[in-house]
Amino acid sequence: MKKIKFRIWDEMTNKWLSPCNFRIDGHGTYLWQFGHHERIIEKKEVEITFFTGLKDKNGKEIYEGDIVSTEDSMGFTAINEVIFKNAAFYPFNLIEYHPKKIEVIGNKFENGDLIGNI
């Protein structure tokens, strides 16, 4: 069975939360534990982004919400945000995926200014 990997952006603190300290209880409430304390988190306070299963040219894992620089077969470079839509991660197409031509240059949470270049 393949392990599902994700990361969690906390809109309240503008920091990543550790997924190993994060859980969803039986009522759909998000809980994050730090030390001996727990914080109840509303869904609107966090954004969960999933691992695409792909890595960039530097071996860095690519997650939903990452900003990537891609190079096409003609050598043109484009900057794109990785999104999940219609049961697929875009801008990736598994047929055209070339890890040596993709580089994670940031993410929409910490580097929102890069999205202006899209």
Secondary structure, 3 states (H helix, E strand, C coil): CCCCCEEEEECCCCEEECHHHEEECCCCCEEEEECCEEEEECHHHEEEEEEEEEECCCCCEEECCEEEEEECCCCCEEEEECEEECCEEECCCCCCCCHHHEEEEEECCCCHHHHHHC
